[in-house]
Amino acid sequence: MIEYEWKHLKPENRESGQFIEVLHPDFKEFGMSGKVYDRSDFECIELHVAEYEISDFQVDHLAEDCRLCTYTLIDHTRHIKTNRTSIWKMHEGDWKLLFHQGTVKQDPY
């Protein structure tokens, strides 16, 4: 599942808008700012592009067609760490990101 997380984090996918392809039609995100987003919000905004690192990645199988991913995202550009949670759901034969949340960690960078 980590390869799917990278699909919405890679700079080239964020810059080209390709990350939209991994979002489920019912996608929702609670951003690290506290703002709530849905899929349509990402069709018209420019995403932050950074040098990221994923650590402590774990996957839990919630159902045959549903996965919970948790990890720490290290943003080497802004020098912050966030706890990340994603729910991936099988949709039309491929994994789609249904829910995502980012919460800033208080750990020093």
Secondary structure, 3 states (H helix, E strand, C coil): CHHHHHHHHCHHHHHHCHHHHHEEEEEEEECCCCCEEEHHHHHCCCCCCCCEEEEEEEEEEEECCEEEEEEEEEECCCCEEEEEEEEEEEECCEEEEEEEEEEECCCCC
